[in-house]
Amino acid sequence: MATPISGATAFAFGEAAQTDTPQTQTPQVTSGKQPVQTEFARDSINLSDGTQVQLLRRQGQTVAEIAINTALSTQAVNSYLGISEAAPPPVAVINK
């Protein structure tokens, strides 16, 4: 049975919050056997390295954090983000 929440509307919490939750039933053992436990497969998504880097960047992580969390080099992370590394500054040669 759904319990109304004061100050809330069906629109605010969605229609699903207003319905009863289904009750799970425990299987009855009628023979000497134990009931079979079923495990449900979980859905999973494998993101490519580039997609994962882009997602972490949008979540506000720095290049260093992304490199650590994805086990990629900072050069690879920069490449996926389209960040080109600046050329090293020119070295001044002094003639004596």
C-alpha positions as protocol buffer text, in pm:
chain_id: "A"
residue {
  index: 1
  type: MET
  ca { x: 0 y: 0 z: 0 }
}
residue {
  index: 2
  type: ALA
  ca { x: 136 y: 338 z: -96 }
}
residue {
  index: 3
  type: THR
  ca { x: 181 y: 591 z: 179 }
}
residue {
  index: 4
  type: PRO
  ca { x: 100 y: 947 z: 77 }
}
residue {
  index: 5
  type: ILE
  ca { x: 376 y: 1200 z: 127 }
}
residue {
  index: 6
  type: SER
  ca { x: 256 y: 1531 z: 260 }
}
residue {
  index: 7
  type: GLY
  ca { x: 325 y: 1828 z: 40 }
}
residue {
  index: 8
  type: ALA
  ca { x: 405 y: 1614 z: -263 }
}
residue {
  index: 9
  type: THR
  ca { x: 213 y: 1556 z: -580 }
}
residue {
  index: 10
  type: ALA
  ca { x: 207 y: 1265 z: -822 }
}
residue {
  index: 11
  type: PHE
  ca { x: 374 y: 1495 z: -1074 }
}
residue {
  index: 12
  type: ALA
  ca { x: 667 y: 1568 z: -842 }
}
residue {
  index: 13
  type: PHE
  ca { x: 743 y: 1207 z: -760 }
}
residue {
  index: 14
  type: GLY
  ca { x: 617 y: 1035 z: -1071 }
}
residue {
  index: 15
  type: GLU
  ca { x: 334 y: 791 z: -1107 }
}
residue {
  index: 16
  type: ALA
  ca { x: 552 y: 498 z: -998 }
}
residue {
  index: 17
  type: ALA
  ca { x: 579 y: 642 z: -647 }
}
residue {
  index: 18
  type: GLN
  ca { x: 200 y: 628 z: -613 }
}
residue {
  index: 19
  type: THR
  ca { x: 164 y: 258 z: -695 }
}
residue {
  index: 20
  type: ASP
  ca { x: 202 y: -38 z: -464 }
}
residue {
  index: 21
  type: THR
  ca { x: 532 y: -219 z: -465 }
}
residue {
  index: 22
  type: PRO
  ca { x: 506 y: -583 z: -574 }
}
residue {
  index: 23
  type: GLN
  ca { x: 553 y: -837 z: -299 }
}
residue {
  index: 24
  type: THR
  ca { x: 803 y: -1114 z: -360 }
}
residue {
  index: 25
  type: GLN
  ca { x: 703 y: -1462 z: -262 }
}
residue {
  index: 26
  type: THR
  ca { x: 932 y: -1721 z: -112 }
}
residue {
  index: 27
  type: PRO
  ca { x: 909 y: -2052 z: -299 }
}
residue {
  index: 28
  type: GLN
  ca { x: 750 y: -2329 z: -95 }
}
residue {
  index: 29
  type: VAL
  ca { x: 949 y: -2648 z: -54 }
}
residue {
  index: 30
  type: THR
  ca { x: 712 y: -2934 z: -128 }
}
residue {
  index: 31
  type: SER
  ca { x: 965 y: -3206 z: -191 }
}
residue {
  index: 32
  type: GLY
  ca { x: 1294 y: -3275 z: -17 }
}
residue {
  index: 33
  type: LYS
  ca { x: 1474 y: -3043 z: -260 }
}
residue {
  index: 34
  type: GLN
  ca { x: 1584 y: -2689 z: -189 }
}
residue {
  index: 35
  type: PRO
  ca { x: 1437 y: -2418 z: -414 }
}
residue {
  index: 36
  type: VAL
  ca { x: 1659 y: -2316 z: -703 }
}
residue {
  index: 37
  type: GLN
  ca { x: 1821 y: -1976 z: -656 }
}
residue {
  index: 38
  type: THR
  ca { x: 1820 y: -1780 z: -978 }
}
residue {
  index: 39
  type: GLU
  ca { x: 2067 y: -1505 z: -1043 }
}
residue {
  index: 40
  type: PHE
  ca { x: 1970 y: -1240 z: -1287 }
}
residue {
  index: 41
  type: ALA
  ca { x: 2229 y: -1112 z: -1530 }
}
residue {
  index: 42
  type: ARG
  ca { x: 2306 y: -745 z: -1489 }
}
residue {
  index: 43
  type: ASP
  ca { x: 2314 y: -521 z: -1790 }
}
residue {
  index: 44
  type: SER
  ca { x: 2649 y: -360 z: -1850 }
}
residue {
  index: 45
  type: ILE
  ca { x: 2799 y: -122 z: -2100 }
}
residue {
  index: 46
  type: ASN
  ca { x: 3163 y: -114 z: -2194 }
}
residue {
  index: 47
  type: LEU
  ca { x: 3272 y: 234 z: -2297 }
}
residue {
  index: 48
  type: SER
  ca { x: 3565 y: 290 z: -2528 }
}
residue {
  index: 49
  type: ASP
  ca { x: 3864 y: 469 z: -2378 }
}
residue {
  index: 50
  type: GLY
  ca { x: 3784 y: 786 z: -2572 }
}
residue {
  index: 51
  type: THR
  ca { x: 3420 y: 791 z: -2462 }
}
residue {
  index: 52
  type: GLN
  ca { x: 3515 y: 725 z: -2101 }
}
residue {
  index: 53
  type: VAL
  ca { x: 3771 y: 1008 z: -2109 }
}
residue {
  index: 54
  type: GLN
  ca { x: 3512 y: 1248 z: -2254 }
}
residue {
  index: 55
  type: LEU
  ca { x: 3256 y: 1147 z: -1990 }
}
residue {
  index: 56
  type: LEU
  ca { x: 3499 y: 1193 z: -1700 }
}
residue {
  index: 57
  type: ARG
  ca { x: 3605 y: 1533 z: -1838 }
}
residue {
  index: 58
  type: ARG
  ca { x: 3239 y: 1644 z: -1856 }
}
residue {
  index: 59
  type: GLN
  ca { x: 3206 y: 1539 z: -1494 }
}
residue {
  index: 60
  type: GLY
  ca { x: 3481 y: 1786 z: -1405 }
}
residue {
  index: 61
  type: GLN
  ca { x: 3785 y: 1564 z: -1364 }
}
residue {
  index: 62
  type: THR
  ca { x: 4128 y: 1695 z: -1455 }
}
residue {
  index: 63
  type: VAL
  ca { x: 4356 y: 1529 z: -1710 }
}
residue {
  index: 64
  type: ALA
  ca { x: 4570 y: 1388 z: -1427 }
}
residue {
  index: 65
  type: GLU
  ca { x: 4265 y: 1243 z: -1248 }
}
residue {
  index: 66
  type: ILE
  ca { x: 4136 y: 1089 z: -1571 }
}
residue {
  index: 67
  type: ALA
  ca { x: 4478 y: 937 z: -1643 }
}
residue {
  index: 68
  type: ILE
  ca { x: 4485 y: 778 z: -1297 }
}
residue {
  index: 69
  type: ASN
  ca { x: 4123 y: 652 z: -1307 }
}
residue {
  index: 70
  type: THR
  ca { x: 4149 y: 504 z: -1656 }
}
residue {
  index: 71
  type: ALA
  ca { x: 4511 y: 379 z: -1634 }
}
residue {
  index: 72
  type: LEU
  ca { x: 4593 y: 578 z: -1948 }
}
residue {
  index: 73
  type: SER
  ca { x: 4891 y: 803 z: -2000 }
}
residue {
  index: 74
  type: THR
  ca { x: 4836 y: 1178 z: -1984 }
}
residue {
  index: 75
  type: GLN
  ca { x: 4944 y: 1191 z: -2347 }
}
residue {
  index: 76
  type: ALA
  ca { x: 4664 y: 949 z: -2441 }
}
residue {
  index: 77
  type: VAL
  ca { x: 4409 y: 1143 z: -2235 }
}
residue {
  index: 78
  type: ASN
  ca { x: 4516 y: 1469 z: -2401 }
}
residue {
  index: 79
  type: SER
  ca { x: 4483 y: 1300 z: -2739 }
}
residue {
  index: 80
  type: TYR
  ca { x: 4127 y: 1183 z: -2666 }
}
residue {
  index: 81
  type: LEU
  ca { x: 4038 y: 1533 z: -2547 }
}
residue {
  index: 82
  type: GLY
  ca { x: 4192 y: 1698 z: -2853 }
}
residue {
  index: 83
  type: ILE
  ca { x: 4449 y: 1880 z: -2645 }
}
residue {
  index: 84
  type: SER
  ca { x: 4772 y: 1923 z: -2832 }
}
residue {
  index: 85
  type: GLU
  ca { x: 5081 y: 1952 z: -2623 }
}
residue {
  index: 86
  type: ALA
  ca { x: 5261 y: 2280 z: -2661 }
}
residue {
  index: 87
  type: ALA
  ca { x: 5600 y: 2269 z: -2820 }
}
residue {
  index: 88
  type: PRO
  ca { x: 5883 y: 2318 z: -2573 }
}
residue {
  index: 89
  type: PRO
  ca { x: 6009 y: 2675 z: -2554 }
}
residue {
  index: 90
  type: PRO
  ca { x: 6308 y: 2747 z: -2773 }
}
residue {
  index: 91
  type: VAL
  ca { x: 6642 y: 2722 z: -2601 }
}
residue {
  index: 92
  type: ALA
  ca { x: 6854 y: 3033 z: -2629 }
}
residue {
  index: 93
  type: VAL
  ca { x: 7203 y: 2964 z: -2751 }
}
residue {
  index: 94
  type: ILE
  ca { x: 7465 y: 3202 z: -2622 }
}
residue {
  index: 95
  type: ASN
  ca { x: 7783 y: 3229 z: -2833 }
}
residue {
  index: 96
  type: LYS
  ca { x: 8093 y: 3328 z: -2646 }
}
